[in-house]
Amino acid sequence: MNAAKREQIFARLQAENPEPRTELHYRNPFELLIAVLLSAQSTDVGVNKATVKLFAQGPTPATMLSMGVDGVKACIRTLGLFNSKAENVIKTCQILVEQHGSEIPRQREALEALPGVGRKTANVVLNTAFGEPTIAVDTHIFRVANRTRLATGKDVVAVEDKLMKVVPKAYRVDAHHWLILHGRYTCIARKPRCGSCLIEDLCEFKEKLID
């Protein structure tokens, strides 16, 4: 895919949704971090239902730490992997309190050192909480980037590296949200909605489903 097509793709996505936002509910960087940590193998809708009670009881790292593992489990029991997630939440809160003054670090290395926080979660926090031009590649973005030929790669790191090179700077801060929403609602896994796709004529997917 050439640079002109990529420019048009993001121009259209921006025109349709000028201020894209994550569908996770949060009020501050701490709540965003916990919500993203809990989102592995869970839907945003499911996470939002669980965090209503969790954030009410533990709105800060210190108060959530005081809930203990069992207290966190009671709030997130509906989520997949809730046992390990609860343990990671408590360990993360302890590190935030003891090493970061209950603040969310803005450095990738410090974020990735938190239990349960990998590169994708760190990218989401850096982008959504702090406005950094990072692109967190999840299954949706991996699929969209490869299927459209926007940025091909054999794994998520390769796709992230390619996206960071080819996404025009003007669109880089919001690229993560546009691509994930496009993958979630239009370029879906089993049967992409090509006929109603905003960028169908720019996409290089050879097996388009137009009916």
Steps between C-alpha positions, in 0.01 A plus 500: 500500500637840409520810718218679317254222579604493864450876523149469353408215732578698813350820361170316454514335841570838656215669313256234618625501861703814579554417868517121542497365853553168669182316593641417844357717777754686714545834672877523537823325393484255793151379408603474134803287592288262708226480237748412225672248727163332553405505131711200393266234360201710609274746319500870581133469594582225748791696647286811540239305695767362733686826558191693612517322836879466502567872450233596751676297769857569386528835321875533570794258509503514880130434547499223242805346668310499830226292337738206472491229238168360623336841493608558141391150401152565634466795261645340187378142535304528174820552298716230351820422690368699798721317750830595336369844408410574863848400613659720233278794595607480864868458413478793259333720762771413751775602258315822411471592868852399604701602194302767315320699768167360377554670163490321165847509342533651154798287402446180302757304699336589831155411370613167357661416835154495660350149544257416221605799290653415164593709200142534376368623836791741536432639154131552580581688822770713337267586213164540669604643836799708392448570128816324384501394130511128574298229327389202707450207265230260617324228299273754328782729387718205401216373278416838346862590430573169328167459321496848349876486435534824695788349696579132464691294753521146638453605863369795700844654554573494126163661425557764768842584363360529147207716610731735685696544177212541255218676689528873423605697808184710495292188565731300725355594839149384405596216263465237773138591571395532136646162407364311799150640448519419130600143582236466770202623297582488127805290413383219727671162508264249341308711251633852446234754407675610183187632329447761771867574564616860495835408345391208278637657181839560663529157661718239330323195645467264205198308629263789567147404597265739324140389495 
